[in-house]
Amino acid sequence: MRIIAGSARRLPLVAPKGQHTRPTADRVKENLFNILAPDVAGSRFLDLFSGSGAIGIEALSRGAVEAVFADSSKDAISAITANLARAKLAGRVMPMCAMTAISMLAVEGRGFSIIYMDPPYGQGLLDKALRALAKSNLILPESVIVAECHVDEAEPEAEPLVLRDTRIYGQTRLLFYSI
């Protein structure tokens, strides 16, 4: 696992201890950022279910002005903090579940241009998080919401979000939503 491009290019990242985190494959991450390329520089990036923080750190490396990371695992929070320090990048780390982070950020009146979420597969968390986001004020008119899930999982719906694109990479599916 490494940073692919930008200011921290080629930097190896550490993963949280244990088997609870499933890092996004470099191939998936590279394709994701090829799709998001025009939107990343200058963006405000929210990384939910962050794991190692690799996606949000990749965004910072590529020019995002801000990244917020949320994960409930202590090991994940340690990995994110270590990876940010190794990359010499700054980000806000929220040691809490995604739904709590969504609520807190909404109360703060925050808005994000790119929201990425990669919840544990098959636990219903993607649907829950997407619905919480749809009800929040975190989504801007130009926001892109990307959800990573297993290829066999259903595509959740959450009004007013509209599924704009789907990409499949092996057993991983990326869902792209917007308003």
Number of C-alpha atoms within 10 A of each C-alpha: 15 17 23 20 15 13 16 20 14 13 15 15 20 18 22 21 13 9 7 12 19 15 17 17 12 14 11 18 17 16 14 15 18 11 11 15 12 10 18 22 16 15 20 23 27 26 25 28 26 30 30 30 31 27 26 27 30 25 29 27 22 22 17 20 16 20 25 22 28 27 26 18 18 14 18 25 23 18 22 29 19 17 22 22 12 14 20 11 16 15 19 14 19 18 17 18 15 25 20 17 19 23 17 13 17 17 12 11 11 15 19 22 20 26 24 22 24 23 23 17 16 12 10 13 17 23 17 15 22 22 18 18 21 18 17 17 18 23 22 14 10 12 20 22 24 23 23 22 22 17 16 11 14 12 16 14 14 18 10 12 19 13 17 12 11 14 15 14 13 10 9 18 19 23 20 19 21 19 16
